[in-house]
Amino acid sequence: MPAVEKTNPDGVDFGWVMQTTFVTTILVGSPIVVLASVGVSLQTWTARALFAVRVGALVWFVTAVCAYLYARYRR
């Protein structure tokens, strides 16, 4: 049986950053999208989906930058 490969990244562990971004965006981003949609009139399902994508993309980007900066700071 071949040995399992291990890595020792020099610098930021981007796998951890991607996983943390994904989980945090779902847990924190979903309520943010819901709260942001309260004051907006969304008449169709298309409008609702586009709104969720736009706000979710912003939340994802901010979360990714924060996770990266945290990983870089802790390294």
Distance bins in CASP14 RR format, pairs under 12 A and 6 or more apart:
PFRMAT RR
TARGET T0000
AUTHOR 0000-0000-0000
RMODE 2
METHOD distances of the structure
MODEL  1
7 13 0 0 0 0 1 0 0 0 0 0 0
7 14 0 0 0 0 0 1 0 0 0 0 0
7 15 0 0 0 0 1 0 0 0 0 0 0
7 16 0 0 0 0 0 1 0 0 0 0 0
9 15 0 0 0 0 1 0 0 0 0 0 0
9 16 0 0 0 0 1 0 0 0 0 0 0
9 17 0 0 0 0 0 1 0 0 0 0 0
9 71 0 0 0 0 0 1 0 0 0 0 0
9 72 0 0 0 0 0 1 0 0 0 0 0
9 75 0 0 0 0 1 0 0 0 0 0 0
10 75 0 0 0 0 1 0 0 0 0 0 0
11 17 0 0 0 0 0 1 0 0 0 0 0
11 68 0 0 0 0 0 1 0 0 0 0 0
11 71 0 0 0 0 1 0 0 0 0 0 0
11 72 1 0 0 1 0 0 0 0 0 0 0
11 73 0 0 0 0 0 1 0 0 0 0 0
11 74 0 0 0 0 0 1 0 0 0 0 0
11 75 1 0 1 0 0 0 0 0 0 0 0
12 18 0 0 0 0 0 1 0 0 0 0 0
12 20 0 0 0 0 0 1 0 0 0 0 0
12 64 0 0 0 0 0 1 0 0 0 0 0
12 67 0 0 0 0 1 0 0 0 0 0 0
12 68 1 0 0 1 0 0 0 0 0 0 0
12 69 0 0 0 0 1 0 0 0 0 0 0
12 70 0 0 0 0 1 0 0 0 0 0 0
12 71 1 0 1 0 0 0 0 0 0 0 0
12 72 1 0 1 0 0 0 0 0 0 0 0
12 73 0 0 0 0 1 0 0 0 0 0 0
12 74 0 0 0 0 1 0 0 0 0 0 0
12 75 1 0 0 1 0 0 0 0 0 0 0
13 19 0 0 0 0 1 0 0 0 0 0 0
13 20 0 0 0 0 1 0 0 0 0 0 0
13 67 0 0 0 0 0 1 0 0 0 0 0
13 68 0 0 0 0 0 1 0 0 0 0 0
13 70 0 0 0 0 0 1 0 0 0 0 0
13 71 1 0 0 1 0 0 0 0 0 0 0
13 72 0 0 0 0 0 1 0 0 0 0 0
13 74 0 0 0 0 1 0 0 0 0 0 0
13 75 0 0 0 0 1 0 0 0 0 0 0
14 20 0 0 0 0 0 1 0 0 0 0 0
14 21 0 0 0 0 0 1 0 0 0 0 0
14 64 0 0 0 0 0 1 0 0 0 0 0
14 67 0 0 0 0 1 0 0 0 0 0 0
14 68 0 0 0 0 1 0 0 0 0 0 0
14 71 0 0 0 0 1 0 0 0 0 0 0
14 72 0 0 0 0 0 1 0 0 0 0 0
14 75 0 0 0 0 0 1 0 0 0 0 0
15 21 0 0 0 0 1 0 0 0 0 0 0
15 22 0 0 0 0 0 1 0 0 0 0 0
15 64 0 0 0 0 0 1 0 0 0 0 0
15 67 0 0 0 0 0 1 0 0 0 0 0
15 68 0 0 0 0 0 1 0 0 0 0 0
15 71 0 0 0 0 1 0 0 0 0 0 0
16 22 0 0 0 0 0 1 0 0 0 0 0
16 23 0 0 0 0 0 1 0 0 0 0 0
16 24 0 0 0 0 0 1 0 0 0 0 0
16 67 0 0 0 0 1 0 0 0 0 0 0
16 68 0 0 0 0 1 0 0 0 0 0 0
16 70 0 0 0 0 1 0 0 0 0 0 0
16 71 1 0 0 1 0 0 0 0 0 0 0
16 72 0 0 0 0 0 1 0 0 0 0 0
16 74 0 0 0 0 1 0 0 0 0 0 0
16 75 0 0 0 0 0 1 0 0 0 0 0
17 23 0 0 0 0 0 1 0 0 0 0 0
17 24 0 0 0 0 0 1 0 0 0 0 0
17 25 0 0 0 0 0 1 0 0 0 0 0
17 63 0 0 0 0 1 0 0 0 0 0 0
17 64 1 0 0 1 0 0 0 0 0 0 0
17 65 0 0 0 0 1 0 0 0 0 0 0
17 66 0 0 0 0 1 0 0 0 0 0 0
17 67 1 0 1 0 0 0 0 0 0 0 0
17 68 1 0 1 0 0 0 0 0 0 0 0
17 69 0 0 0 0 1 0 0 0 0 0 0
17 70 0 0 0 0 1 0 0 0 0 0 0
17 71 1 0 1 0 0 0 0 0 0 0 0
17 72 0 0 0 0 1 0 0 0 0 0 0
17 74 0 0 0 0 0 1 0 0 0 0 0
17 75 0 0 0 0 0 1 0 0 0 0 0
18 24 0 0 0 0 0 1 0 0 0 0 0
18 25 0 0 0 0 0 1 0 0 0 0 0
18 60 0 0 0 0 0 1 0 0 0 0 0
18 63 0 0 0 0 0 1 0 0 0 0 0
18 64 0 0 0 0 1 0 0 0 0 0 0
18 67 0 0 0 0 1 0 0 0 0 0 0
18 68 0 0 0 0 1 0 0 0 0 0 0
18 71 0 0 0 0 0 1 0 0 0 0 0
19 25 0 0 0 0 0 1 0 0 0 0 0
19 26 0 0 0 0 0 1 0 0 0 0 0
19 63 0 0 0 0 0 1 0 0 0 0 0
19 64 0 0 0 0 0 1 0 0 0 0 0
19 67 0 0 0 0 1 0 0 0 0 0 0
19 71 0 0 0 0 0 1 0 0 0 0 0
20 26 0 0 0 0 0 1 0 0 0 0 0
20 27 0 0 0 0 0 1 0 0 0 0 0
20 28 0 0 0 0 0 1 0 0 0 0 0
20 60 0 0 0 0 0 1 0 0 0 0 0
20 63 0 0 0 0 1 0 0 0 0 0 0
20 64 0 0 0 0 1 0 0 0 0 0 0
20 65 0 0 0 0 0 1 0 0 0 0 0
20 66 0 0 0 0 1 0 0 0 0 0 0
20 67 1 0 1 0 0 0 0 0 0 0 0
20 68 0 0 0 0 1 0 0 0 0 0 0
20 69 0 0 0 0 0 1 0 0 0 0 0
20 70 0 0 0 0 1 0 0 0 0 0 0
20 71 1 0 0 1 0 0 0 0 0 0 0
20 74 0 0 0 0 0 1 0 0 0 0 0
21 27 0 0 0 0 0 1 0 0 0 0 0
21 28 0 0 0 0 0 1 0 0 0 0 0
21 29 0 0 0 0 0 1 0 0 0 0 0
21 56 0 0 0 0 0 1 0 0 0 0 0
21 59 0 0 0 0 0 1 0 0 0 0 0
21 60 1 0 0 1 0 0 0 0 0 0 0
21 61 0 0 0 0 1 0 0 0 0 0 0
21 62 0 0 0 0 1 0 0 0 0 0 0
21 63 1 0 1 0 0 0 0 0 0 0 0
21 64 1 0 1 0 0 0 0 0 0 0 0
21 65 0 0 0 0 1 0 0 0 0 0 0
21 66 0 0 0 0 1 0 0 0 0 0 0
21 67 1 0 1 0 0 0 0 0 0 0 0
21 68 0 0 0 0 1 0 0 0 0 0 0
21 69 0 0 0 0 0 1 0 0 0 0 0
21 70 0 0 0 0 0 1 0 0 0 0 0
21 71 0 0 0 0 0 1 0 0 0 0 0
22 28 0 0 0 0 0 1 0 0 0 0 0
22 29 0 0 0 0 0 1 0 0 0 0 0
22 59 0 0 0 0 0 1 0 0 0 0 0
22 60 0 0 0 0 1 0 0 0 0 0 0
22 63 0 0 0 0 1 0 0 0 0 0 0
22 64 0 0 0 0 1 0 0 0 0 0 0
22 67 0 0 0 0 1 0 0 0 0 0 0
23 29 0 0 0 0 0 1 0 0 0 0 0
23 30 0 0 0 0 0 1 0 0 0 0 0
23 60 0 0 0 0 0 1 0 0 0 0 0
23 63 0 0 0 0 1 0 0 0 0 0 0
23 64 0 0 0 0 0 1 0 0 0 0 0
23 67 0 0 0 0 1 0 0 0 0 0 0
24 30 0 0 0 0 0 1 0 0 0 0 0
24 31 0 0 0 0 0 1 0 0 0 0 0
24 32 0 0 0 0 0 1 0 0 0 0 0
24 59 0 0 0 0 1 0 0 0 0 0 0
24 60 0 0 0 0 1 0 0 0 0 0 0
24 62 0 0 0 0 0 1 0 0 0 0 0
24 63 1 0 1 0 0 0 0 0 0 0 0
24 64 0 0 0 0 1 0 0 0 0 0 0
24 65 0 0 0 0 0 1 0 0 0 0 0
24 66 0 0 0 0 1 0 0 0 0 0 0
24 67 1 0 0 1 0 0 0 0 0 0 0
24 70 0 0 0 0 0 1 0 0 0 0 0
25 31 0 0 0 0 0 1 0 0 0 0 0
25 32 0 0 0 0 1 0 0 0 0 0 0
25 33 0 0 0 0 0 1 0 0 0 0 0
25 55 0 0 0 0 0 1 0 0 0 0 0
25 56 1 0 0 1 0 0 0 0 0 0 0
25 57 0 0 0 0 1 0 0 0 0 0 0
25 58 0 0 0 0 0 1 0 0 0 0 0
25 59 1 0 1 0 0 0 0 0 0 0 0
25 60 1 0 1 0 0 0 0 0 0 0 0
25 61 0 0 0 0 1 0 0 0 0 0 0
25 62 0 0 0 0 1 0 0 0 0 0 0
25 63 1 0 1 0 0 0 0 0 0 0 0
25 64 0 0 0 0 1 0 0 0 0 0 0
25 65 0 0 0 0 0 1 0 0 0 0 0
25 66 0 0 0 0 0 1 0 0 0 0 0
25 67 0 0 0 0 1 0 0 0 0 0 0
26 32 0 0 0 0 0 1 0 0 0 0 0
26 33 0 0 0 0 0 1 0 0 0 0 0
26 56 0 0 0 0 0 1 0 0 0 0 0
26 59 0 0 0 0 1 0 0 0 0 0 0
26 60 0 0 0 0 1 0 0 0 0 0 0
26 63 0 0 0 0 1 0 0 0 0 0 0
27 59 0 0 0 0 0 1 0 0 0 0 0
27 63 0 0 0 0 1 0 0 0 0 0 0
28 34 0 0 0 0 0 1 0 0 0 0 0
28 35 0 0 0 0 0 1 0 0 0 0 0
28 56 0 0 0 0 0 1 0 0 0 0 0
28 59 1 0 0 1 0 0 0 0 0 0 0
28 60 0 0 0 0 0 1 0 0 0 0 0
28 62 0 0 0 0 1 0 0 0 0 0 0
28 63 1 0 0 1 0 0 0 0 0 0 0
28 66 0 0 0 0 0 1 0 0 0 0 0
28 67 0 0 0 0 0 1 0 0 0 0 0
29 35 0 0 0 0 1 0 0 0 0 0 0
29 36 0 0 0 0 1 0 0 0 0 0 0
29 37 0 0 0 0 0 1 0 0 0 0 0
29 52 0 0 0 0 1 0 0 0 0 0 0
29 55 0 0 0 0 1 0 0 0 0 0 0
29 56 1 0 0 1 0 0 0 0 0 0 0
29 57 0 0 0 0 0 1 0 0 0 0 0
29 58 0 0 0 0 1 0 0 0 0 0 0
29 59 1 0 1 0 0 0 0 0 0 0 0
29 60 0 0 0 0 1 0 0 0 0 0 0
29 61 0 0 0 0 0 1 0 0 0 0 0
29 62 0 0 0 0 1 0 0 0 0 0 0
29 63 1 0 0 1 0 0 0 0 0 0 0
30 36 0 0 0 0 0 1 0 0 0 0 0
30 37 0 0 0 0 0 1 0 0 0 0 0
30 52 0 0 0 0 1 0 0 0 0 0 0
30 55 0 0 0 0 0 1 0 0 0 0 0
30 56 0 0 0 0 1 0 0 0 0 0 0
30 59 0 0 0 0 1 0 0 0 0 0 0
30 60 0 0 0 0 0 1 0 0 0 0 0
30 63 0 0 0 0 0 1 0 0 0 0 0
31 37 0 0 0 0 0 1 0 0 0 0 0
31 38 0 0 0 0 0 1 0 0 0 0 0
31 55 0 0 0 0 0 1 0 0 0 0 0
31 56 0 0 0 0 0 1 0 0 0 0 0
31 59 0 0 0 0 1 0 0 0 0 0 0
32 38 0 0 0 0 0 1 0 0 0 0 0
32 52 0 0 0 0 0 1 0 0 0 0 0
32 55 1 0 0 1 0 0 0 0 0 0 0
32 56 1 0 0 1 0 0 0 0 0 0 0
32 57 0 0 0 0 0 1 0 0 0 0 0
32 58 0 0 0 0 1 0 0 0 0 0 0
32 59 1 0 1 0 0 0 0 0 0 0 0
32 60 0 0 0 0 0 1 0 0 0 0 0
32 62 0 0 0 0 1 0 0 0 0 0 0
32 63 0 0 0 0 0 1 0 0 0 0 0
33 40 0 0 0 0 0 1 0 0 0 0 0
33 42 0 0 0 0 0 1 0 0 0 0 0
33 48 0 0 0 0 1 0 0 0 0 0 0
33 49 0 0 0 0 0 1 0 0 0 0 0
33 50 0 0 0 0 0 1 0 0 0 0 0
33 51 1 0 0 1 0 0 0 0 0 0 0
33 52 1 0 1 0 0 0 0 0 0 0 0
33 53 0 0 0 0 1 0 0 0 0 0 0
33 54 0 0 0 0 1 0 0 0 0 0 0
33 55 1 0 1 0 0 0 0 0 0 0 0
33 56 1 0 1 0 0 0 0 0 0 0 0
33 57 0 0 0 0 0 1 0 0 0 0 0
33 58 0 0 0 0 1 0 0 0 0 0 0
33 59 1 0 0 1 0 0 0 0 0 0 0
33 60 0 0 0 0 0 1 0 0 0 0 0
34 40 0 0 0 0 0 1 0 0 0 0 0
34 42 0 0 0 0 0 1 0 0 0 0 0
34 48 0 0 0 0 0 1 0 0 0 0 0
34 51 0 0 0 0 0 1 0 0 0 0 0
34 52 0 0 0 0 1 0 0 0 0 0 0
34 55 0 0 0 0 1 0 0 0 0 0 0
34 56 0 0 0 0 0 1 0 0 0 0 0
34 59 0 0 0 0 0 1 0 0 0 0 0
35 55 0 0 0 0 1 0 0 0 0 0 0
35 59 0 0 0 0 0 1 0 0 0 0 0
36 42 0 0 0 0 0 1 0 0 0 0 0
36 48 0 0 0 0 0 1 0 0 0 0 0
36 51 1 0 0 1 0 0 0 0 0 0 0
36 52 0 0 0 0 1 0 0 0 0 0 0
36 54 0 0 0 0 1 0 0 0 0 0 0
36 55 1 0 1 0 0 0 0 0 0 0 0
36 56 0 0 0 0 1 0 0 0 0 0 0
36 58 0 0 0 0 1 0 0 0 0 0 0
36 59 0 0 0 0 1 0 0 0 0 0 0
37 47 0 0 0 0 0 1 0 0 0 0 0
37 48 1 0 0 1 0 0 0 0 0 0 0
37 49 0 0 0 0 0 1 0 0 0 0 0
37 50 0 0 0 0 0 1 0 0 0 0 0
37 51 1 0 0 1 0 0 0 0 0 0 0
37 52 1 0 0 1 0 0 0 0 0 0 0
37 54 0 0 0 0 0 1 0 0 0 0 0
37 55 1 0 0 1 0 0 0 0 0 0 0
37 56 0 0 0 0 0 1 0 0 0 0 0
38 51 0 0 0 0 0 1 0 0 0 0 0
38 55 0 0 0 0 0 1 0 0 0 0 0
39 51 0 0 0 0 0 1 0 0 0 0 0
40 47 0 0 0 0 1 0 0 0 0 0 0
40 48 0 0 0 0 1 0 0 0 0 0 0
40 50 0 0 0 0 0 1 0 0 0 0 0
40 51 1 0 0 1 0 0 0 0 0 0 0
40 52 0 0 0 0 0 1 0 0 0 0 0
40 54 0 0 0 0 0 1 0 0 0 0 0
40 55 0 0 0 0 1 0 0 0 0 0 0
41 47 0 0 0 0 1 0 0 0 0 0 0
41 48 0 0 0 0 0 1 0 0 0 0 0
41 51 0 0 0 0 0 1 0 0 0 0 0
42 48 1 0 1 0 0 0 0 0 0 0 0
42 49 0 0 0 0 1 0 0 0 0 0 0
42 50 0 0 0 0 1 0 0 0 0 0 0
42 51 1 0 1 0 0 0 0 0 0 0 0
42 52 0 0 0 0 1 0 0 0 0 0 0
42 54 0 0 0 0 0 1 0 0 0 0 0
42 55 0 0 0 0 0 1 0 0 0 0 0
43 50 0 0 0 0 0 1 0 0 0 0 0
43 51 0 0 0 0 0 1 0 0 0 0 0
44 50 0 0 0 0 1 0 0 0 0 0 0
44 51 0 0 0 0 0 1 0 0 0 0 0
45 51 0 0 0 0 0 1 0 0 0 0 0
45 52 0 0 0 0 0 1 0 0 0 0 0
46 52 0 0 0 0 0 1 0 0 0 0 0
46 53 0 0 0 0 0 1 0 0 0 0 0
47 53 0 0 0 0 0 1 0 0 0 0 0
47 54 0 0 0 0 0 1 0 0 0 0 0
48 54 0 0 0 0 0 1 0 0 0 0 0
48 55 0 0 0 0 0 1 0 0 0 0 0
49 55 0 0 0 0 0 1 0 0 0 0 0
49 56 0 0 0 0 0 1 0 0 0 0 0
50 56 0 0 0 0 0 1 0 0 0 0 0
50 57 0 0 0 0 0 1 0 0 0 0 0
51 57 0 0 0 0 0 1 0 0 0 0 0
51 58 0 0 0 0 0 1 0 0 0 0 0
52 58 0 0 0 0 0 1 0 0 0 0 0
52 59 0 0 0 0 0 1 0 0 0 0 0
52 60 0 0 0 0 0 1 0 0 0 0 0
53 59 0 0 0 0 0 1 0 0 0 0 0
53 60 0 0 0 0 0 1 0 0 0 0 0
54 60 0 0 0 0 0 1 0 0 0 0 0
54 61 0 0 0 0 0 1 0 0 0 0 0
55 61 0 0 0 0 0 1 0 0 0 0 0
55 62 0 0 0 0 0 1 0 0 0 0 0
56 62 0 0 0 0 1 0 0 0 0 0 0
56 63 0 0 0 0 1 0 0 0 0 0 0
56 64 0 0 0 0 0 1 0 0 0 0 0
57 63 0 0 0 0 0 1 0 0 0 0 0
57 64 0 0 0 0 0 1 0 0 0 0 0
58 64 0 0 0 0 0 1 0 0 0 0 0
58 65 0 0 0 0 0 1 0 0 0 0 0
59 65 0 0 0 0 0 1 0 0 0 0 0
59 66 0 0 0 0 0 1 0 0 0 0 0
60 66 0 0 0 0 0 1 0 0 0 0 0
60 67 0 0 0 0 0 1 0 0 0 0 0
61 67 0 0 0 0 0 1 0 0 0 0 0
61 68 0 0 0 0 0 1 0 0 0 0 0
62 68 0 0 0 0 0 1 0 0 0 0 0
62 69 0 0 0 0 0 1 0 0 0 0 0
63 69 0 0 0 0 0 1 0 0 0 0 0
63 70 0 0 0 0 0 1 0 0 0 0 0
64 70 0 0 0 0 0 1 0 0 0 0 0
64 71 0 0 0 0 0 1 0 0 0 0 0
65 71 0 0 0 0 0 1 0 0 0 0 0
65 72 0 0 0 0 0 1 0 0 0 0 0
66 72 0 0 0 0 0 1 0 0 0 0 0
66 73 0 0 0 0 0 1 0 0 0 0 0
67 73 0 0 0 0 0 1 0 0 0 0 0
67 74 0 0 0 0 0 1 0 0 0 0 0
68 74 0 0 0 0 0 1 0 0 0 0 0
68 75 0 0 0 0 0 1 0 0 0 0 0
69 75 0 0 0 0 0 1 0 0 0 0 0
END
